[in-house]
Amino acid sequence: MKTYILKPTMTFNTLTSVPASHKPCERAERAVDEIVKAFMPGKSAVAPAHQPRFVPPPQPLPCASLVAERPALKLGLDVHLEFIMVVAQRGHLSPQAPRKFTPDQLVEQVKRWRAEGLAVYCVQESCGFGFVLHRDLVRAGAQSLLITPVALKGRRKTDKLDARALCLRLSRYLDGNREELSPIRVPSPEEQRRREGTRRRQFLKREVRCLANRGHGQVAEYCHQKLPHRWWATRNWKKLSAVLDAWLLGVLEKRRELILALEAQLDVLEAQLLLRIAGQQRPKGLGEITLGHWMRKCAIGSASIIANRSAVTPAVVRATRRSLDPMALRAEGAVGAGTACWAMGGCGRCWSKRCGVCCSGNRAGKPPPR
């Protein structure tokens, strides 16, 4: 009998999650484990297959709770920065005419409706105005829902039509049709501030990239030359000072000051991020690559290092190889096999001779694995 897989995420119970012994990934892990045992007896680099991984608890989505003893008032809100278009519906009657409120006027009106004995339900689309209005409405006594943005009325789109469509969707949602709205979870103010750190870091990285690309374009336009990668770094800047025109060098100097100031802010944000994740269990599937292509702060005895691959210099390489036990880092799970071999002068990918752990031994001279 032919079997059809109806869902792509379906996994049969007969499938095994442990790879076979003849597969190369399993052989590589065993080889690393043997090397670690040779350097550090009693330690193992390969975690047991049955070891449970940390999974964060699921976050429940908000859902409106009906108040049977109070008549319902449903509000569809089309939110703008200076005003809010509101369409109200009492019970199962027809929606009322649209009304325009300011945020403060709407909150005061919700309080008056609550004083009259009405159960107020609100819905609005999530947008760039944050969660200020949502929290104000909740404090006023309303049950507020934020939903993902949806196409409400097709080509013909006005504020009044959008507010009316949201009100009708909310009415059907409260009647039991859960497919009408897709509520989102509203973060706490503390969680929202923590998000700002990573978002600001991504914003600064984009700004640095934009300024760097502008410098590349100016040199290509006025000198028909190619700038090196990270041309604003100290070593590259000294070389450019002896080659480029004085006028163009002055233009790049101002741009370089901006890039260095932004990178200083990035260093502070990365240090704060490292302190935030120190001592925490990482969720399943969140590896070193996801955390940003740079290693965490590691401490083995009295030696510690923050290895940022974009700022690796020969002096850093020599100091790292002298002060750290790379296989201990590998055994503790702080770095991968390729990084451990690079730290102890391993293979061709790691700036040295053949090692047999992280690759098959390419030619020397290539940069360390990213």
C-alpha positions as CSV (number, residue, x, y, z in Angstrom):
1,M,0.0,0.0,0.0
2,K,1.4,3.4,-1.0
3,T,2.0,5.9,1.8
4,Y,1.4,9.6,1.4
5,I,3.1,12.2,3.6
6,L,0.4,14.9,4.0
7,K,2.5,17.3,6.2
8,P,6.1,18.2,5.4
9,T,7.0,18.2,9.1
10,M,5.7,14.7,9.7
11,T,8.3,12.2,11.1
12,F,7.6,8.6,11.4
13,N,8.3,6.7,14.6
14,T,10.4,4.1,12.7
15,L,13.0,6.7,11.7
16,T,16.1,7.0,13.9
17,S,17.5,10.3,14.9
18,V,21.0,8.8,15.6
19,P,23.3,8.8,12.5
20,A,24.8,5.6,11.3
21,S,28.4,4.7,12.3
22,H,29.6,4.7,8.7
23,K,28.6,8.3,8.0
24,P,31.5,10.9,7.8
25,C,30.0,13.3,10.4
26,E,30.0,10.6,13.0
27,R,33.6,9.5,12.1
28,A,34.7,13.2,12.4
29,E,33.1,13.5,15.8
30,R,34.7,10.3,17.0
31,A,38.1,11.5,15.8
32,V,37.8,14.8,17.7
33,D,36.7,12.8,20.8
34,E,39.8,10.6,20.6
35,I,42.1,13.7,20.3
36,V,40.4,15.4,23.3
37,K,40.8,12.2,25.4
38,A,44.5,12.2,24.5
39,F,45.0,15.8,25.7
40,M,42.5,15.8,28.5
41,P,41.8,12.3,30.0
42,G,38.3,11.9,31.3
43,K,36.8,14.6,29.1
44,S,34.8,14.1,25.9
45,A,34.1,16.5,23.1
46,V,31.0,14.7,21.8
47,A,27.9,15.2,23.8
48,P,25.8,12.0,24.4
49,A,23.0,11.6,22.0
50,H,20.4,11.2,24.7
51,Q,21.4,14.4,26.5
52,P,18.3,16.7,26.7
53,R,18.6,20.1,25.1
54,F,17.2,23.3,26.6
55,V,14.0,24.4,24.9
56,P,12.3,27.7,26.0
57,P,8.8,27.5,27.2
58,P,6.1,28.2,24.7
59,Q,4.6,31.7,24.8
60,P,0.8,31.7,24.7
61,L,-1.0,34.0,22.3
62,P,-3.5,36.5,23.6
63,C,-7.2,35.6,23.3
64,A,-10.3,37.7,24.2
65,S,-12.5,36.4,27.0
66,L,-16.2,37.1,26.6
67,V,-18.1,38.7,29.5
68,A,-21.6,37.2,29.4
69,E,-23.2,39.5,31.9
70,R,-22.2,42.7,30.0
71,P,-23.2,43.9,26.5
72,A,-20.3,43.8,24.1
73,L,-18.9,46.9,22.3
74,K,-16.5,46.0,19.5
75,L,-14.1,48.6,18.2
76,G,-12.1,48.5,14.9
77,L,-9.2,50.9,15.1
78,D,-7.2,52.2,12.1
79,V,-4.3,53.8,13.9
80,H,-2.3,56.8,12.6
81,L,0.2,58.9,14.4
82,E,-2.0,62.0,14.9
83,F,-5.5,60.4,14.9
84,I,-7.4,57.1,15.1
85,M,-10.3,56.1,13.0
86,V,-12.8,54.1,15.0
87,V,-15.8,52.0,14.0
88,A,-18.0,50.7,16.8
89,Q,-20.5,47.9,16.9
90,R,-22.8,47.2,19.8
91,G,-23.6,43.5,20.1
92,H,-24.7,42.1,16.8
93,L,-26.2,45.3,15.4
94,S,-24.9,47.0,12.3
95,P,-21.5,48.9,12.6
96,Q,-21.9,52.6,13.4
97,A,-20.5,55.4,11.4
98,P,-16.7,56.0,11.6
99,R,-15.5,58.5,14.2
100,K,-12.1,60.2,14.5
101,F,-10.4,60.3,17.9
102,T,-7.0,61.4,19.2
103,P,-5.3,58.7,21.4
104,D,-6.1,60.6,24.6
105,Q,-9.8,61.1,23.6
106,L,-10.1,57.4,22.7
107,V,-8.8,56.3,26.1
108,E,-11.2,58.6,27.9
109,Q,-14.1,57.4,25.8
110,V,-13.3,53.8,26.6
111,K,-13.3,54.6,30.3
112,R,-16.8,56.2,29.9
113,W,-18.0,53.1,28.1
114,R,-16.7,50.9,30.8
115,A,-18.4,53.1,33.4
116,E,-21.7,52.5,31.5
117,G,-21.3,48.7,32.0
118,L,-20.1,47.8,28.5
119,A,-17.5,45.1,27.8
120,V,-15.1,46.9,25.3
121,Y,-13.2,44.8,22.8
122,C,-10.6,46.5,20.5
123,V,-8.5,45.3,17.5
124,Q,-5.7,47.1,15.7
125,E,-3.0,46.1,13.3
126,S,0.6,45.9,14.5
127,C,2.5,48.8,12.9
128,G,5.4,51.1,13.7
129,F,3.7,52.8,16.6
130,G,4.7,50.2,19.2
131,F,2.4,49.1,22.0
132,V,1.7,52.4,23.7
133,L,-2.0,52.6,22.6
134,H,-2.5,49.0,23.4
135,R,-1.3,49.3,27.0
136,D,-3.3,52.5,27.5
137,L,-6.5,50.8,26.4
138,V,-5.8,47.8,28.6
139,R,-5.3,50.1,31.6
140,A,-8.6,51.8,30.7
141,G,-10.4,48.4,31.0
142,A,-10.7,47.3,27.4
143,Q,-9.6,43.9,26.0
144,S,-7.2,44.9,23.2
145,L,-5.9,42.6,20.4
146,L,-3.0,43.3,18.1
147,I,-3.0,41.4,14.9
148,T,-0.7,40.9,12.0
149,P,-1.3,43.3,9.1
150,V,-3.8,41.9,6.5
151,A,-5.2,43.0,3.2
152,L,-8.6,44.3,4.3
153,K,-10.4,45.8,1.3
154,G,-8.3,45.1,-1.8
155,R,-7.6,48.0,-4.1
156,R,-10.1,50.4,-2.6
157,K,-8.4,51.3,0.7
158,T,-9.4,54.2,3.0
159,D,-9.2,54.7,6.8
160,K,-12.9,54.3,7.2
161,L,-13.1,51.1,5.2
162,D,-10.2,49.6,7.1
163,A,-11.7,50.4,10.5
164,R,-15.0,48.9,9.4
165,A,-13.4,45.8,8.1
166,L,-11.4,45.3,11.3
167,C,-14.6,45.8,13.4
168,L,-16.5,43.1,11.3
169,R,-13.5,40.7,11.6
170,L,-13.5,41.2,15.4
171,S,-17.2,40.5,15.6
172,R,-16.8,37.2,13.7
173,Y,-13.7,36.4,15.8
174,L,-15.6,36.8,19.1
175,D,-18.4,34.6,17.7
176,G,-16.0,31.7,17.4
177,N,-14.3,32.0,14.0
178,R,-10.6,32.1,15.1
179,E,-9.4,32.3,11.5
180,E,-10.6,35.9,11.1
181,L,-7.8,37.4,13.2
182,S,-4.2,36.4,14.0
183,P,-3.3,38.0,17.3
184,I,0.3,38.5,18.3
185,R,2.0,38.3,21.7
186,V,2.7,41.8,23.2
187,P,6.1,41.9,24.9
188,S,6.6,43.5,28.3
189,P,8.4,46.9,28.4
190,E,11.5,45.2,29.8
191,E,11.5,42.7,26.9
192,Q,10.9,45.5,24.4
193,R,14.0,47.4,25.8
194,R,16.1,44.3,25.6
195,R,15.1,43.8,21.9
196,E,16.3,47.4,21.2
197,G,19.9,46.4,22.0
198,T,20.1,43.8,19.2
199,R,18.1,45.9,16.8
200,R,20.4,48.9,17.3
201,R,23.4,46.7,16.7
202,Q,22.0,45.6,13.4
203,F,21.2,49.2,12.5
204,L,24.8,50.3,13.3
205,K,26.2,47.5,11.2
206,R,24.1,48.6,8.2
207,E,25.3,52.2,8.7
208,V,29.0,51.1,8.8
209,R,28.4,49.0,5.6
210,C,26.8,52.0,3.9
211,L,29.7,54.4,4.8
212,A,32.3,51.8,3.7
213,N,30.6,51.3,0.4
214,R,30.4,55.0,-0.2
215,G,34.2,55.2,0.3
216,H,34.7,52.4,-2.2
217,G,32.6,54.3,-4.7
218,Q,34.4,57.6,-4.3
219,V,37.8,56.0,-4.8
220,A,36.6,54.1,-7.9
221,E,35.1,57.4,-9.3
222,Y,38.1,59.7,-8.7
223,C,41.1,57.3,-8.8
224,H,39.9,54.2,-10.7
225,Q,41.3,52.1,-7.9
226,K,40.0,49.4,-5.6
227,L,40.1,50.0,-1.9
228,P,41.0,47.0,0.4
229,H,38.5,45.4,2.7
230,R,38.1,47.5,5.9
231,W,40.0,50.4,4.4
232,W,39.5,52.5,7.5
233,A,41.5,50.1,9.7
234,T,44.8,51.5,11.1
235,R,47.2,49.4,8.9
236,N,45.2,49.9,5.7
237,W,44.8,53.6,6.4
238,K,48.6,54.1,6.7
239,K,49.1,52.6,3.3
240,L,46.3,54.7,1.7
241,S,47.7,57.9,3.2
242,A,50.8,57.5,1.0
243,V,48.9,56.7,-2.2
244,L,45.7,58.7,-2.5
245,D,45.2,62.3,-3.4
246,A,45.2,64.8,-0.5
247,W,41.6,66.0,-1.3
248,L,40.2,62.5,-1.6
249,L,42.1,61.5,1.6
250,G,40.4,64.4,3.4
251,V,37.0,63.2,2.3
252,L,37.7,59.7,3.4
253,E,39.1,60.9,6.7
254,K,35.7,62.4,7.7
255,R,34.0,59.2,6.7
256,R,36.5,57.1,8.6
257,E,35.8,59.1,11.8
258,L,32.1,58.2,11.5
259,I,32.9,54.5,11.0
260,L,35.2,54.3,14.0
261,A,32.7,56.0,16.2
262,L,30.0,53.5,15.1
263,E,32.3,50.6,15.6
264,A,33.0,51.8,19.2
265,Q,29.3,51.7,19.9
266,L,29.1,48.2,18.3
267,D,31.9,47.0,20.7
268,V,29.9,48.3,23.7
269,L,26.7,46.6,22.5
270,E,28.5,43.3,21.8
271,A,30.0,43.4,25.3
272,Q,26.5,44.0,26.8
273,L,25.2,41.1,24.7
274,L,27.9,38.8,26.0
275,L,27.1,39.7,29.6
276,R,23.4,39.0,28.9
277,I,23.9,35.5,27.6
278,A,26.7,34.5,30.1
279,G,25.6,31.4,32.0
280,Q,22.5,30.9,30.0
281,Q,21.5,27.7,28.3
282,R,21.2,28.1,24.6
283,P,18.0,26.8,22.9
284,K,18.1,23.9,20.6
285,G,19.4,24.9,17.1
286,L,21.0,28.1,18.3
287,G,24.7,27.7,17.5
288,E,27.9,29.8,17.2
289,I,27.1,30.8,13.6
290,T,23.7,32.1,14.7
291,L,25.2,34.1,17.5
292,G,27.2,36.2,15.0
293,H,30.3,34.5,13.7
294,W,32.3,35.4,16.8
295,M,33.2,33.3,19.7
296,R,31.9,33.8,23.2
297,K,34.2,34.9,26.0
298,C,36.0,31.8,27.3
299,A,38.0,31.3,30.4
300,I,40.4,28.3,30.9
301,G,42.3,28.7,34.2
302,S,43.7,32.2,34.1
303,A,43.5,32.7,30.3
304,S,40.6,34.4,28.6
305,I,40.0,35.7,25.1
306,I,37.3,37.3,23.0
307,A,38.0,36.1,19.5
308,N,36.5,38.4,17.0
309,R,37.3,37.0,13.5
310,S,37.0,40.3,11.8
311,A,39.9,41.7,14.0
312,V,42.3,38.8,14.0
313,T,46.0,39.9,13.7
314,P,49.1,37.8,13.8
315,A,49.8,39.1,17.3
316,V,46.4,37.9,18.5
317,V,47.0,34.5,16.8
318,R,50.3,34.0,18.6
319,A,49.0,35.1,21.9
320,T,46.0,32.8,21.5
321,R,48.1,29.8,20.7
322,R,50.4,30.4,23.6
323,S,47.8,31.2,26.3
324,L,44.9,28.9,25.5
325,D,44.4,25.2,25.5
326,P,42.3,24.9,22.3
327,M,41.2,21.3,22.9
328,A,39.9,22.3,26.3
329,L,37.8,25.0,24.5
330,R,36.6,22.3,22.1
331,A,35.8,20.0,25.0
332,E,33.9,22.6,26.8
333,G,31.8,23.3,23.7
334,A,33.0,26.9,23.5
335,V,34.4,26.6,20.0
336,G,34.1,24.2,17.1
337,A,36.6,21.7,15.8
338,G,37.9,24.0,13.1
339,T,38.5,26.9,15.5
340,A,40.3,24.6,18.0
341,C,42.7,23.4,15.2
342,W,43.2,27.0,14.1
343,A,44.1,28.0,17.6
344,M,46.8,25.3,17.9
345,G,48.2,25.8,14.4
346,G,46.4,23.0,12.6
347,C,45.6,22.6,9.0
348,G,45.7,24.6,5.8
349,R,42.4,26.3,6.6
350,C,44.0,27.3,9.9
351,W,47.2,29.0,8.5
352,S,49.4,25.9,9.1
353,K,50.1,22.4,8.1
354,R,47.9,19.3,7.9
355,C,46.0,18.4,11.1
356,G,43.2,16.0,10.1
357,V,40.6,17.3,12.4
358,C,38.7,20.1,10.8
359,C,39.7,19.5,7.1
360,S,41.6,17.2,4.9
361,G,44.7,19.4,4.8
362,N,44.6,22.1,2.2
363,R,47.5,24.5,1.3
364,A,48.7,26.8,3.9
365,G,48.0,30.5,3.7
366,K,44.2,30.5,3.7
367,P,42.4,32.5,6.4
368,P,40.9,30.7,9.4
369,P,37.4,29.1,9.0
370,R,34.5,31.5,9.6
